[in-house]
Amino acid sequence: MKILIVEDERRMVELLRKGLQEEGHTVVAAFDASDSIGLARTCDFDVILLDVMMPQMDGFKVTRTLRQLSVTSSIIMLTARDAIPDIVRGLDAGADDYVTKPFSFDELLARLHAVRRPVEICGTHCLELGDLVLDPRSRDVSRAGERVSLTRKEYNLLEHLLLHPGEVVSRQSLIEAVWGSGKTIENNTLEAFVHLLREKVERKGWPRLIHTVRGVGYTVRPEVPS
């Protein structure tokens, strides 16, 4: 993979660069926001590892700027801020994943491969629940006839839930479906993705479809009017 590291701590950059190059990846580094935006626009990176806390412009603004410029590289945010509002803010800006410091290098490698692994199409028939329609062929999602724009992970999360309508899907099952088998993901990260997915498929007063089963996981079913 061709990877851009955006981090103002040079020691961290060199550690990441050394480890990633030993794994066979091509690594480019940027130490501030302006350089990172310029590089991301002119080079086709597979993944951008982006530190959140940087001078001049933080990672949230960089991510939002890159998405506005139609940069499609996968973005993984690196930060010590692990509160759900911070995670949601990063994902909502357009990041594909969020890794909290300190992290192990093996975890980072797993996240890198997860955001770049090929999408598996489970079938050619549309998945429907009430007025929500997901088409695996085009990866289009709509509700009440209106298109819903989802990130790759939000789509994978929704697809896995729709493949088990009315069933309680465990947290671990969702993590394996979205991040890959054997991965350890913080509960905050999964909750942040579910929160964003709900905001998109349950907006405009649309009835709730995604329900939390406390201590177990989530289920999708149409909300029955009281």
C-alpha positions as CSV (number, residue, x, y, z in Angstrom):
1,M,0.0,0.0,0.0
2,K,1.0,3.6,-0.5
3,I,0.6,5.4,2.8
4,L,0.7,9.0,3.9
5,I,1.6,9.7,7.5
6,V,0.4,13.1,8.8
7,E,2.0,13.7,12.2
8,D,3.9,16.6,13.7
9,E,5.9,14.4,16.2
10,R,8.9,13.3,14.1
11,R,9.8,10.4,16.4
12,M,6.4,8.9,15.9
13,V,6.7,9.4,12.2
14,E,10.0,7.6,12.0
15,L,8.8,4.7,14.1
16,L,5.7,4.3,11.9
17,R,7.7,4.7,8.7
18,K,10.3,2.1,9.8
19,G,7.6,-0.5,10.7
20,L,5.4,0.1,7.7
21,Q,8.4,0.0,5.2
22,E,9.5,-3.3,6.8
23,E,6.0,-4.6,6.0
24,G,6.5,-3.7,2.4
25,H,4.5,-0.5,2.2
26,T,5.5,2.7,0.5
27,V,5.5,5.6,3.1
28,V,5.4,9.4,2.6
29,A,5.4,11.8,5.6
30,A,3.9,15.2,6.1
31,F,4.5,17.2,9.3
32,D,1.7,19.8,9.0
33,A,-1.8,20.3,7.6
34,S,-1.0,22.3,4.5
35,D,1.7,19.8,3.3
36,S,-0.6,16.9,3.9
37,I,-3.4,18.4,1.9
38,G,-1.1,19.2,-1.0
39,L,0.3,15.7,-1.1
40,A,-3.1,14.0,-0.8
41,R,-4.4,16.0,-3.7
42,T,-1.5,15.3,-6.0
43,C,-0.6,11.7,-5.1
44,D,-2.9,8.6,-5.0
45,F,-2.5,7.2,-1.5
46,D,-4.3,4.1,-0.4
47,V,-4.4,5.2,3.2
48,I,-3.8,8.4,5.1
49,L,-2.7,8.0,8.8
50,L,-3.8,11.3,10.3
51,D,-3.0,12.7,13.7
52,V,-5.9,14.7,15.2
53,M,-3.9,17.1,17.4
54,M,-1.8,19.2,15.1
55,P,-0.9,23.0,15.0
56,Q,-2.6,25.4,12.6
57,M,-5.3,22.9,11.5
58,D,-6.5,19.8,13.4
59,G,-7.2,16.4,11.9
60,F,-11.0,17.0,11.8
61,K,-10.6,20.0,9.6
62,V,-8.0,18.3,7.4
63,T,-10.3,15.3,6.9
64,R,-13.3,17.5,6.0
65,T,-11.1,19.6,3.6
66,L,-9.8,16.4,1.9
67,R,-13.3,15.0,1.4
68,Q,-14.5,18.4,0.0
69,L,-11.6,18.2,-2.4
70,S,-12.9,14.7,-3.5
71,V,-9.8,12.9,-2.0
72,T,-11.0,9.2,-1.8
73,S,-8.0,7.7,0.1
74,S,-9.0,5.8,3.2
75,I,-8.3,7.9,6.3
76,I,-7.5,6.5,9.7
77,M,-7.3,9.0,12.6
78,L,-4.7,8.6,15.3
79,T,-5.5,10.3,18.6
80,A,-5.5,10.0,22.4
81,R,-9.0,11.5,22.5
82,D,-11.3,8.5,22.9
83,A,-14.6,10.0,24.0
84,I,-17.6,9.1,21.8
85,P,-18.2,12.7,20.7
86,D,-14.6,12.9,19.4
87,I,-14.9,9.6,17.6
88,V,-18.2,10.6,16.1
89,R,-16.8,14.0,15.0
90,G,-13.9,12.3,13.2
91,L,-16.1,9.8,11.4
92,D,-18.6,12.4,10.5
93,A,-15.9,14.5,9.0
94,G,-15.2,11.6,6.6
95,A,-12.6,9.4,8.3
96,D,-12.9,5.6,7.8
97,D,-11.5,4.5,11.1
98,Y,-10.2,5.9,14.4
99,V,-7.3,4.4,16.4
100,T,-6.7,5.7,19.9
101,K,-3.2,6.2,21.3
102,P,-1.3,4.3,22.7
103,F,-1.9,1.5,20.1
104,S,0.1,-1.6,19.2
105,F,1.7,-1.8,15.7
106,D,-0.1,-5.0,15.1
107,E,-3.4,-3.3,15.8
108,L,-2.5,-0.5,13.3
109,L,-1.6,-3.1,10.6
110,A,-5.0,-4.8,11.2
111,R,-6.8,-1.5,10.8
112,L,-4.9,-0.7,7.6
113,H,-5.8,-4.0,6.0
114,A,-9.4,-3.7,7.2
115,V,-10.0,-0.4,5.5
116,R,-8.5,-1.7,2.3
117,R,-9.8,-5.2,2.1
118,P,-12.1,-5.9,-0.9
119,V,-15.8,-5.5,-0.4
120,E,-17.6,-8.9,-0.3
121,I,-21.0,-8.8,-2.0
122,C,-23.3,-11.2,-0.2
123,G,-25.8,-11.5,-3.0
124,T,-27.4,-9.8,-5.9
125,H,-30.9,-9.2,-4.4
126,C,-31.8,-6.0,-2.7
127,L,-32.2,-6.1,1.1
128,E,-35.4,-4.4,2.3
129,L,-36.7,-3.4,5.7
130,G,-39.9,-1.3,5.7
131,D,-39.1,1.6,3.3
132,L,-35.3,1.1,3.6
133,V,-33.7,-0.5,0.5
134,L,-30.0,-1.6,0.2
135,D,-28.8,-2.8,-3.2
136,P,-25.5,-4.9,-2.9
137,R,-24.9,-4.6,-6.7
138,S,-24.6,-0.8,-6.7
139,R,-24.1,-0.4,-2.9
140,D,-26.9,2.2,-3.1
141,V,-29.0,2.7,0.0
142,S,-32.3,4.6,0.1
143,R,-35.1,5.3,2.5
144,A,-38.6,6.4,1.5
145,G,-37.3,6.7,-2.0
146,E,-34.5,9.1,-1.0
147,R,-30.9,8.2,-1.4
148,V,-28.8,7.8,1.8
149,S,-25.1,8.4,1.5
150,L,-23.0,6.0,3.7
151,T,-19.3,5.5,4.2
152,R,-17.8,2.0,3.5
153,K,-18.0,0.9,7.1
154,E,-21.5,2.4,7.7
155,Y,-22.6,0.4,4.6
156,N,-21.0,-2.8,5.8
157,L,-22.6,-2.4,9.3
158,L,-26.0,-1.8,7.8
159,E,-25.7,-4.7,5.4
160,H,-24.8,-7.1,8.1
161,L,-27.7,-6.0,10.3
162,L,-30.1,-6.3,7.3
163,L,-28.9,-9.8,6.6
164,H,-30.4,-10.7,10.1
165,P,-33.7,-8.8,10.3
166,G,-35.4,-9.2,13.6
167,E,-32.4,-11.0,15.1
168,V,-30.2,-9.7,17.8
169,V,-26.7,-9.3,16.3
170,S,-23.9,-9.4,18.8
171,R,-21.2,-6.7,19.1
172,Q,-18.6,-9.3,18.2
173,S,-20.4,-10.4,15.1
174,L,-20.7,-6.8,13.9
175,I,-17.0,-6.1,14.6
176,E,-16.0,-9.2,12.6
177,A,-18.3,-8.2,9.7
178,V,-17.0,-4.6,9.5
179,W,-13.4,-4.8,10.7
180,G,-12.5,-8.5,10.0
181,S,-12.3,-11.7,12.0
182,G,-10.2,-11.7,15.1
183,K,-10.1,-7.9,15.5
184,T,-10.4,-6.2,18.9
185,I,-12.3,-2.9,18.5
186,E,-13.3,-0.6,21.4
187,N,-16.9,-0.4,22.3
188,N,-16.8,3.3,21.8
189,T,-15.8,2.9,18.2
190,L,-18.7,0.6,17.4
191,E,-21.1,2.8,19.2
192,A,-19.9,5.8,17.3
193,F,-20.5,4.1,13.9
194,V,-24.0,3.0,15.0
195,H,-24.7,6.5,16.1
196,L,-23.7,7.9,12.7
197,L,-25.6,5.2,10.9
198,R,-28.7,6.0,12.9
199,E,-28.4,9.7,12.1
200,K,-28.4,8.9,8.4
201,V,-31.1,6.3,8.1
202,E,-33.4,7.7,10.8
203,R,-33.3,11.4,9.9
204,K,-36.2,13.6,9.0
205,G,-38.4,12.0,11.6
206,W,-38.3,8.6,9.8
207,P,-39.3,5.8,12.2
208,R,-36.5,4.1,14.1
209,L,-35.0,0.9,12.5
210,I,-31.9,0.2,14.5
211,H,-32.5,-0.8,18.1
212,T,-30.0,-1.4,20.9
213,V,-30.2,-4.6,22.9
214,R,-28.3,-3.7,26.1
215,G,-25.3,-5.8,26.9
216,V,-25.7,-7.9,23.7
217,G,-25.7,-5.9,20.5
218,Y,-28.2,-4.5,18.0
219,T,-31.2,-5.5,15.9
220,V,-33.1,-4.0,13.0
221,R,-36.9,-4.0,12.9
222,P,-39.5,-1.4,11.9
223,E,-40.7,0.6,14.9
224,V,-44.2,-0.2,15.8
225,P,-46.3,2.9,16.4
226,S,-47.6,3.1,19.9
